[in-house]
Structures are given as C-alpha cells and as structure tokens.
Amino acid sequence: MAKPDTSAYESFEDISGRLDQIIDLVRDKETSLERSLDLFDEAIALGSKAVDLVDATDFSAREQAQLADSHAPQAAGDGQAEPTTSGD
C-alpha cells in the first residue's frame, strides 16, 4: 500500500482540519470499510507529519516559559498520591 500524500498540508492547522474531516468521514455510516481503512492510513501519515512539525518548531524563550507554566498545574495536581513509607 502506498503512503498517503500529505504534501498539501504544511501547517499544524491544515493537518488538524484534515483530521477533523477524516473523523467525520469515518463516522459516516455510508463510508465503506475499505475507504475507512484508507482514511485511517492517511490519518496516521498526517499524525506523523504533525509530530515532525512540532519537533522542528523553535520556540522563543517566552513561548517555552508559557508551555512550562501551562504544564506545571497538571504535574502538581494530577490526582496521584505521593508514595508513602510504612513502619516509621
């Protein structure tokens, strides 16, 4: 099976939009299984391209700080208890 052509999707927003379209198509009961599998392959290729785009992104110091700040509350309040020791 040939790899789907994702060259038309240059930005994360383009990829996200196409993935939304794929979701709608796959959910449609009129879409055949074969077509759904082709769409799945396309979604995998688009996901890989999105990862490559994110990995290649150079964030400014300000953007890096914003990302760190946005993840800090999740790490502190992720709902998992700290391990405790018994027998002290």
C-alpha positions in Angstrom: 0.0 0.0 0.0 1.4 3.4 -1.0 1.9 6.0 1.7 -0.8 8.8 1.5 0.4 12.1 0.1 0.4 14.7 2.8 2.4 17.3 1.0 -0.6 19.6 0.7 -0.7 20.1 4.5 2.1 22.5 5.5 0.8 23.8 8.9 -0.4 22.2 12.1 -3.8 23.9 11.5 -4.1 22.4 8.0 -3.3 18.9 9.4 -5.8 19.4 12.3 -8.5 20.5 9.9 -8.0 17.5 7.6 -8.0 15.1 10.6 -11.4 16.6 11.7 -12.7 15.9 8.1 -11.4 12.3 8.3 -13.2 11.8 11.6 -16.4 13.0 10.1 -16.0 10.7 7.1 -15.2 7.6 9.2 -18.2 8.2 11.4 -20.5 8.4 8.4 -22.3 5.1 8.1 -22.2 5.4 4.3 -18.3 5.2 4.3 -17.2 1.7 3.3 -14.7 -0.3 5.4 -12.1 -0.1 2.6 -12.4 3.7 2.5 -12.3 3.9 6.3 -9.0 2.0 6.3 -7.6 4.3 3.6 -8.6 7.3 5.7 -7.0 5.6 8.8 -3.7 5.3 6.9 -4.0 9.0 5.9 -4.6 10.0 9.5 -1.5 8.1 10.6 0.6 9.8 8.0 -0.8 13.2 9.0 -0.2 12.5 12.6 3.4 11.7 11.9 3.8 14.9 9.9 2.3 16.8 12.8 4.8 15.3 15.2 7.6 16.3 12.8 6.3 19.8 12.6 6.1 20.1 16.4 9.6 18.6 16.8 11.0 21.1 14.2 9.5 24.1 15.9 11.8 26.5 17.5 10.1 28.2 20.4 11.1 31.5 21.8 12.1 31.8 25.4 8.7 33.4 26.1 6.8 30.6 24.4 8.9 28.0 26.3 8.0 29.6 29.6 4.3 29.7 28.6 4.5 26.0 27.8 6.2 25.2 31.1 3.7 27.2 33.0 0.8 25.5 31.3 2.1 22.1 32.2 3.0 23.0 35.8 -0.5 22.8 37.3 -1.1 19.4 35.6 2.0 18.0 37.2 1.2 19.3 40.7 -2.5 18.3 40.6 -2.5 15.1 38.5 -4.6 13.3 41.1 -2.0 10.8 42.0 -1.0 10.4 45.6 2.6 10.6 46.7 4.1 7.2 47.7 4.3 6.8 51.4 6.5 4.6 53.5 5.2 2.5 56.3 6.8 1.4 59.5 8.5 4.7 60.5 
